[in-house]
Structures are given as structure tokens and as C-alpha cells.
Amino acid sequence: MTALGTITGNYEEAKAHLREWGFCLIENPLPPAKFKELAERLTELAEAERQDNSAFLYDGGNQRVFGLLNKGAIFEEIVQNEAVCELMEELLGYNFLLSSIHANIAGPGGARMALHPDQTFARMPWPPYPFVANSMWMLDDFTEENGATRVIPGTHLLGRPPDYAAGEGDIETQPVCGPAGTVMVFDGRLWHQTGANRTKDRLRHGILVYYCRAYIRQQENPFVAVEKDVHDRATPLMRRLLGWEIYQGALGQTGGLPT
Ligand SMILES: O=C(O)CCC(=O)C(=O)O
């Protein structure tokens, strides 16, 4: 048991948590050595972007590292992770797409983020299912002190974002904690935020692998933003996730219907 949620290796149980709470926690979908490799690569990238002044720094101590598909083959591996993809299919249906992959590093002094669901781009009314869903790969232990992602369980069922004018942006949230090696999968309608990092010297490294239904526009345009060599070596699953496949014979055509 964590502060909130239950870490499980049983995907039927995880699907029940997604339905009830809007998130689930899955245990080591990859061996610990892979998480270590991810953490090392991300630390190297974040440091290099700080050094060459290209780092995206915000909220008083936090850093985003964008476009990870171009920044190491290990990131290609995690977007295709079998366990996460099974849960994404449950949330987003057949032939869902990769929307983006980037890291969010919560650093000492980093502020709590505004409370939000991920599908704020979608106009109301929302249908009774998510358009998008996210996964947070915990590369460090996520604790309340170091800025674990905070949520309000069950808000995915409200079918709307918080009403900020009515003060709902200030409703108390709870941290979703877990040891490094845990992945939180969450419904795009769930109200959540990055926690404040109240440590003196500990970074919280997390990678957000974000997916969308096959007919929703991807957050990052893969044909413009993803390097040619990544497309060239893409597996059949990766090609589908990037958006190379035609969906239901209708979307993604290049010069008419396939014969
Ligand atoms: O970093 C986190 O804990 C959550 C990030 C988040 O909510 C977002 O990027 O939309």
C-alpha cells in the first residue's frame, strides 16, 4: 500500500483501479537495471541542456526535457512497453497513438502545478471515456516531499475540468507515492498536478509517456519532430504508435484509399 493507491503486477486489478480511481500503479514493468539506465540517460540530458542554455526551466526549480524519442533508443523501448500498452488499450481503444514523450524533473523549490486534467484541449461536453491517457515512469522514489504527482481520485468520472472560478483549483489533492520502478497510468480526465518539491537537494525524475485515441491530434507532431532514423528503424508497433498506419480505412491516408 502506498499513501494513495495500490501497486500491483496484476493487470486486471490495475484496470479495476483505473475504472474506480482514474489511475493505477504498476510494479516494475521493466527490470530495475532499465530504470537505472533511464535515470542515468535523463540526468545526462538534463545536465547537457542546462549547460548549453537550452534547458526548459519553470516553476522555480523544475525542468522539462522534451522530445525524448530523438534522445536515446531506450526511450523507444518504453513507449512500446507491453504492460503500459495493455492498459492504454483499455483506456483508449484500438490503435491508440503515442502523443508525446518527455521528462518532468521536480527540483528543490519547485512549486505545485495548477490542478488539471490532461484533455483540457477538448471542448465540453466530454464523452464518458478519455480522449488521452498518460503514464508517469518513476525513476526515483516518488514521495510527498520530493513532489510526487498529486491527484483527486475519482475526478475522471466528473467529465469536466476543475471550475477555477468556483475555487476548485484549490481543492486538496493527495500524493501518489511509489518506489523507483513504478509506473502510474492515468486517465486523461483525472485532475492532477506535480507536487511541490520541499527537499533541499533531491530531484524527482519522472518520464511522461502520453498517448491518445487514434483520431485525436498528437501533442508532438511525429512526422516533423521525430528524427528520420527513429522512423526508419521503427517496429510495426512503433510505426502504428507514431501514426503511420491508416485508421479504420479512413484516417491517415496519403493519396486516397488503400487498395
Ligand atoms: O510531473 C508530474 O508529476 C505531473 C506532470 C503533469 O501533470 C503534466 O505534465 O501535465
Ligand as a Chemical Component Dictionary entry (heavy atoms), coordinates in Angstrom:
data_LIG
# 
_chem_comp.id                   LIG 
_chem_comp.type                 NON-POLYMER 
_chem_comp.pdbx_formal_charge   0 
_chem_comp.three_letter_code    LIG 
# 
loop_
_chem_comp_atom.comp_id 
_chem_comp_atom.atom_id 
_chem_comp_atom.alt_atom_id 
_chem_comp_atom.type_symbol 
_chem_comp_atom.charge 
_chem_comp_atom.model_Cartn_x 
_chem_comp_atom.model_Cartn_y 
_chem_comp_atom.model_Cartn_z 
_chem_comp_atom.pdbx_ordinal 
LIG O1 O1 O 0 5.173 15.789 -13.125 1  
LIG C1 C1 C 0 4.104 15.459 -12.643 2  
LIG O2 O2 O 0 4.014 14.949 -11.531 3  
LIG C2 C2 C 0 2.833 15.688 -13.404 4  
LIG C3 C3 C 0 3.026 16.493 -14.655 5  
LIG C4 C4 C 0 1.756 16.953 -15.256 6  
LIG O3 O3 O 0 0.726 16.986 -14.640 7  
LIG C5 C5 C 0 1.709 17.381 -16.650 8  
LIG O4 O4 O 0 2.750 17.461 -17.316 9  
LIG O5 O5 O 0 0.595 17.655 -17.151 10 
# 
loop_
_chem_comp_bond.comp_id 
_chem_comp_bond.atom_id_1 
_chem_comp_bond.atom_id_2 
_chem_comp_bond.value_order 
_chem_comp_bond.pdbx_ordinal 
LIG O1 C1 DOUB 1 
LIG C1 O2 SING 2 
LIG C1 C2 SING 3 
LIG C2 C3 SING 4 
LIG C3 C4 SING 5 
LIG C4 O3 DOUB 6 
LIG C4 C5 SING 7 
LIG C5 O4 DOUB 8 
LIG C5 O5 SING 9 
# 
